[in-house]
């Protein structure tokens, strides 16, 4: 527009075709959809699970959910771009590789916490209470890292 070139409006089919050919757009849309799917599942099961398995009150359970997902997501939005830029950003191949390695390391940390949490949960639901409550914070921390 600033160059004085005429602006053309493609038809809706052309615009949709362009979007569907854009791999980055498709992958980003699928990633966001999967995050929303996980969030919905967590919201559905959260209160029941933590009240039954850890025996904590509804208020503490909801607070844990809000801190883990809400604060985790907010910190991810605010600080995430700064961390990615420090890792190298996405402008160069080396930067993309370094940034993706950082993201993978965070996810592996979260998966490790999830595995320990699943084992603890399976033991708790079978009537054996062997942990001292630290696993609860491990679960919340893992979810925090996922959303951050």
C-alpha positions in Angstrom: 0.0 0.0 0.0 2.8 2.4 0.9 4.5 1.7 -2.5 1.4 2.7 -4.4 0.9 -0.8 -5.8 -2.7 -1.8 -6.3 -4.2 -4.0 -3.6 -5.9 -7.1 -4.9 -8.3 -9.2 -2.9 -8.1 -12.9 -3.8 -11.2 -15.0 -3.6 -11.9 -17.0 -0.5 -10.8 -20.2 -2.2 -7.4 -18.7 -3.1 -6.9 -17.5 0.4 -7.8 -20.9 1.9 -5.6 -22.6 -0.6 -2.7 -20.4 0.5 -3.3 -21.1 4.1 -3.5 -24.9 3.6 -0.2 -24.8 1.7 1.5 -23.0 4.5 3.1 -25.8 6.7 4.0 -23.5 9.5 0.4 -22.3 9.8 -0.9 -25.9 9.7 1.5 -27.1 12.4 0.9 -24.1 14.6 -2.9 -24.6 14.3 -2.6 -28.3 15.2 -0.3 -27.5 18.1 -2.7 -25.0 19.5 -5.6 -27.4 19.1 -3.7 -30.1 21.0 -2.9 -27.7 23.8 -6.6 -26.7 24.0 -7.5 -30.4 24.0 -5.1 -31.2 26.9 -6.3 -28.1 28.8 -9.9 -29.3 28.5 -9.1 -32.7 29.7 -7.1 -31.3 32.7 -10.0 -29.0 33.6 -12.4 -31.9 33.5 -10.4 -34.3 35.7 -8.4 -32.0 37.9 -10.7 -31.5 40.9 -11.9 -35.1 41.0 -8.4 -36.5 40.7 -6.6 -34.4 43.3 -9.4 -34.6 45.8 -9.6 -38.4 45.5 -5.9 -39.3 45.2 -4.3 -36.7 47.4 -7.2 -35.9 49.7 -6.9 -32.2 49.4 -9.8 -29.7 49.5 -11.5 -28.2 46.5 -10.2 -24.7 47.2 -6.5 -25.9 47.2 -7.2 -28.0 44.2 -8.6 -25.1 42.1 -5.8 -22.8 43.3 -3.3 -25.4 42.2 -5.0 -25.6 38.8 -5.1 -21.8 38.4 -1.4 -21.4 39.3 -0.2 -24.3 37.2 -2.1 -23.5 34.0 -2.8 -19.8 34.3 0.4 -18.5 35.8 2.4 -21.1 33.7 0.7 -19.9 30.5 1.2 -16.2 31.4 4.9 -16.7 32.2 5.3 -18.6 28.9 3.7 -15.8 26.9 5.7 -13.0 28.7 9.1 -14.8 29.1 9.0 -17.4 26.3 10.0 -15.1 23.4 12.9 -13.8 25.5 14.2 -17.3 26.3 13.9 -18.3 22.6 15.8 -15.2 21.5 18.6 -16.0 24.0 18.7 -19.5 22.6 19.2 -18.2 19.1 15.7 -17.4 17.9 14.1 -18.7 14.7 15.8 -16.5 12.1 18.8 -18.8 11.3 19.0 -22.6 11.0 21.4 -22.8 14.0 19.1 -20.6 16.1 16.1 -22.7 15.2 18.0 -25.9 16.2 19.2 -24.4 19.5 15.7 -23.0 20.3 14.0 -26.3 19.5 16.6 -28.2 21.6 15.7 -25.9 24.5 12.0 -26.6 24.0 12.6 -30.3 23.8 14.6 -30.3 27.0 11.8 -28.5 28.8 9.3 -31.0 27.5 11.5 -34.0 28.5 11.7 -32.5 32.0 7.9 -32.3 32.1 7.5 -35.8 30.8 9.9 -37.2 33.4 7.8 -35.5 36.1 4.6 -36.9 34.5 6.0 -40.4 34.5 6.9 -40.2 38.2 3.4 -38.7 38.9 1.7 -41.5 37.0 3.5 -44.1 39.0 2.6 -42.3 42.3 -1.0 -41.9 41.2 -1.3 -45.6 40.3 0.1 -46.5 43.7 -2.2 -44.1 45.5 -5.3 -45.3 43.7 -4.5 -48.8 44.8 -4.6 -47.8 48.4 -0.8 -47.4 49.2 0.2 -43.9 50.3 4.0 -44.0 50.2 4.9 -40.5 49.2 5.0 -37.5 51.4 3.0 -35.1 49.2 6.0 -34.0 47.1 4.5 -35.8 44.1 1.6 -33.4 44.2 4.0 -30.5 43.6 5.8 -32.5 41.0 2.5 -33.0 39.1 1.7 -29.3 39.3 5.3 -28.3 38.4 5.2 -30.6 35.3 1.9 -29.0 34.2 3.3 -25.6 34.9 6.3 -26.3 32.6 4.0 -27.6 29.9 2.0 -24.4 29.9 5.0 -22.1 30.3 
